[in-house]
Structure formats: structure tokens, C-alpha cells
């Protein structure tokens, strides 16, 4: 069994309109979201063998608190995750070494959302936002599938979970009596 987590980078800043898209940092909310997701991953004992992270500044900044929280054994910064469509992301995942049992990919929409919908089997797809829906910044989907990375294809992965920072924070709030 292989496990794959797809995490959309946290909210980025548009404060400097002249900044190249690749260089946009996280905004204040994005930095808080990254910390929330890091704490969630630690509490849930999610420990990927490999973290694949886009080379965009906002993706790297999303990774920073996560890497501190879960201490992944290997992190790869990959330009081929930035700004590409679902077919390229799937092709990239098919090239992962078979020694990797669990991977976390930190990337961008729309490619990440499209990849999630492509991988999901028909029974569990309803756990994901629909194509016309929103895969929010900082949200994460988790998948499990049988077989080798090189055989990864459409409709073969079971969606284990889909969560967003907003949902995580809401679960942590004390309920009023």
C-alpha cells in the first residue's frame, strides 16, 4: 500500500503586485495556516518518507513549520510541481522510487485539485470538493492505493481524508454548553 498526501500551499500575499508569481511569500494568515497544518500532521502522526515541495516561495514557506513538526527524512524541492497541470503531476508521481511508501506533495491549484479528482476512486471521490468546488489554500487530501508508483493512474486511489485549516481550527475550538 502506498499513501499520498496532497497539500495546497497556504495563503500567499499579493501586497507587491510587481513580484514574480514564483517569489510571492505567504501572508500573515498563510503563515498561521502553515503552523495549523504542521500541528495537525504532528498530532495525526503523518510521517511521509518523502516530501515533494514546489520551488515557489509560498510552498517552501508552507513547508517550513511542517518540516520542523514532522522531521521528514527526505525533502525534494521540485520545479516540475510549480504551475503544471494534473497530467504532469501524475507523471512526476509515477517516477517516484518504489522504496517510498508515503509521500507528501506541496503544490498549487488547479493542478493539485485536478490530480486529487483524477486519482480518487468513484466510491470515495465524494470526500473531495467537486471540480467546480474549491480546494482551499492550506487544504490537504490523503489517498491510499495498491501497487507501484509507476502504475498510478485514474480512479485507483481511496480518499482517506480531505481537511482544511478552517475545519481543523473549528474542531479544536471548545464547544459551548
C-alpha positions as CSV (number, residue, x, y, z in Angstrom):
1,X,0.0,0.0,0.0
2,X,1.2,3.5,-0.9
3,X,0.0,6.7,0.8
4,X,-0.1,10.1,-0.8
5,X,-0.9,13.4,0.7
6,X,-1.6,16.4,-1.5
7,X,-1.3,19.8,0.4
8,X,-2.1,23.1,-1.3
9,X,0.3,25.8,-0.2
10,X,-1.1,28.3,2.4
11,X,-2.5,31.8,1.5
12,X,0.0,34.0,-0.3
13,X,0.5,37.7,-0.3
14,X,-0.4,40.0,-3.2
15,X,1.0,43.0,-1.4
16,X,3.7,43.6,-4.0
17,X,2.0,43.4,-7.4
18,X,5.3,43.6,-9.3
19,X,6.7,40.5,-7.6
20,X,7.1,37.4,-9.9
21,X,4.5,34.8,-9.0
22,X,7.2,32.3,-8.1
23,X,8.5,34.7,-5.5
24,X,5.2,35.6,-3.7
25,X,5.5,34.8,0.1
26,X,2.8,33.8,2.5
27,X,0.7,36.5,4.0
28,X,0.0,36.6,7.8
29,X,-3.0,34.2,7.5
30,X,-0.9,31.9,5.4
31,X,1.8,31.7,8.0
32,X,-0.8,30.8,10.7
33,X,-2.3,28.2,8.4
34,X,1.0,26.6,7.8
35,X,1.5,26.3,11.5
36,X,-2.0,24.8,11.9
37,X,-1.3,22.2,9.3
38,X,2.1,21.4,10.9
39,X,0.4,20.8,14.2
40,X,-2.3,18.7,12.6
41,X,0.3,16.5,10.8
42,X,2.2,16.0,14.0
43,X,-0.9,15.1,16.1
44,X,-2.1,12.7,13.3
45,X,1.3,11.1,13.2
46,X,1.6,11.7,9.5
47,X,5.2,10.9,8.7
48,X,6.0,10.8,4.9
49,X,9.2,9.1,3.7
50,X,9.5,11.9,1.2
51,X,8.1,15.5,0.9
52,X,7.9,16.9,-2.6
53,X,7.7,20.7,-2.5
54,X,7.2,23.2,-5.3
55,X,10.1,25.7,-5.6
56,X,7.6,28.6,-5.2
57,X,8.4,30.7,-2.1
58,X,4.9,30.3,-0.7
59,X,5.2,26.5,-1.0
60,X,8.6,26.5,0.7
61,X,7.2,28.7,3.5
62,X,4.3,26.3,3.9
63,X,6.8,23.5,4.3
64,X,8.9,25.3,7.0
65,X,6.8,24.7,10.1
66,X,5.7,21.3,8.7
67,X,9.3,20.1,8.4
68,X,10.0,21.3,11.9
69,X,7.0,19.4,13.2
70,X,7.3,16.1,11.5
71,X,11.0,16.0,10.5
72,X,10.7,14.1,7.2
73,X,13.7,12.0,6.3
74,X,13.8,13.5,2.8
75,X,12.6,16.7,1.2
76,X,12.9,17.4,-2.5
77,X,12.3,20.9,-3.9
78,X,10.9,20.4,-7.4
79,X,10.3,23.0,-10.1
80,X,8.2,20.4,-12.0
81,X,5.5,20.8,-9.4
82,X,5.1,24.6,-9.9
83,X,2.4,25.8,-12.3
84,X,1.8,22.5,-14.1
85,X,-1.4,20.6,-14.9
86,X,-2.6,17.3,-13.5
87,X,-1.0,15.1,-16.2
88,X,2.5,16.4,-15.4
89,X,1.9,15.9,-11.7
90,X,0.7,12.4,-12.2
91,X,3.7,11.7,-14.5
92,X,6.0,13.0,-11.8
93,X,4.5,10.8,-9.1
94,X,4.8,7.8,-11.4
95,X,8.6,8.4,-11.3
96,X,8.9,8.1,-7.5
97,X,11.2,5.3,-6.2
98,X,9.3,2.3,-5.0
99,X,11.1,2.5,-1.7
100,X,8.8,5.5,-0.9
101,X,5.8,4.2,0.9
102,X,4.3,7.6,1.9
103,X,4.8,10.9,0.1
104,X,3.5,14.4,0.8
105,X,3.3,16.8,-2.2
106,X,3.0,20.6,-1.5
107,X,1.8,22.3,-4.6
108,X,-0.7,24.6,-6.4
109,X,-4.1,24.7,-7.9
110,X,-5.6,24.0,-10.3
111,X,-3.2,21.1,-10.9
112,X,-3.4,19.7,-7.4
113,X,-7.2,19.7,-7.2
114,X,-7.4,18.1,-10.7
115,X,-4.9,15.5,-9.6
116,X,-6.9,14.7,-6.5
117,X,-10.1,14.2,-8.6
118,X,-8.2,12.1,-11.1
119,X,-6.7,9.8,-8.6
120,X,-9.9,9.3,-6.5
121,X,-11.9,6.1,-7.0
122,X,-15.6,6.6,-7.6
123,X,-16.7,5.4,-4.1
124,X,-14.6,7.9,-2.2
125,X,-14.4,10.8,-4.6
126,X,-17.4,12.5,-2.8
127,X,-15.0,13.3,0.1
128,X,-13.2,15.8,-2.2
129,X,-14.5,19.2,-3.3
130,X,-16.1,18.7,-6.8
131,X,-14.4,20.1,-9.9
132,X,-16.4,23.3,-9.7
133,X,-15.7,23.5,-5.9
134,X,-12.8,24.9,-4.0
135,X,-9.6,23.1,-2.8
136,X,-8.8,25.9,-0.4
137,X,-5.3,27.2,0.4
138,X,-3.7,25.0,3.1
139,X,-6.2,22.1,2.5
140,X,-5.0,18.6,2.3
141,X,-6.3,15.3,0.7
142,X,-4.9,11.9,1.6
143,X,-5.0,8.8,-0.6
144,X,-4.1,5.1,-0.4
145,X,-3.6,2.8,-3.2
146,X,-2.3,-0.7,-4.0
147,X,0.6,-1.2,-6.4
148,X,3.6,0.7,-7.6
149,X,4.0,4.4,-8.2
150,X,4.8,3.7,-11.8
151,X,1.3,2.2,-12.1
152,X,-0.6,5.1,-10.5
153,X,-3.5,6.1,-12.8
154,X,-7.0,7.5,-12.7
155,X,-9.7,6.2,-10.3
156,X,-7.4,3.8,-8.3
157,X,-6.9,5.6,-5.0
158,X,-9.1,5.6,-2.0
159,X,-9.6,9.1,-0.5
160,X,-8.8,8.7,3.2
161,X,-9.5,12.3,4.2
162,X,-9.9,15.8,3.0
163,X,-9.4,18.6,5.5
164,X,-8.8,22.3,5.6
165,X,-7.2,24.6,8.2
166,X,-10.7,26.1,8.8
167,X,-12.1,22.6,9.7
168,X,-9.1,21.8,11.9
169,X,-9.4,25.0,13.9
170,X,-13.2,24.5,14.2
171,X,-12.6,21.0,15.7
172,X,-10.2,22.4,18.2
173,X,-12.5,25.1,19.5
174,X,-14.2,24.3,22.7
175,X,-18.0,23.7,22.2
176,X,-20.3,26.0,24.1
177,X,-22.6,24.2,26.6
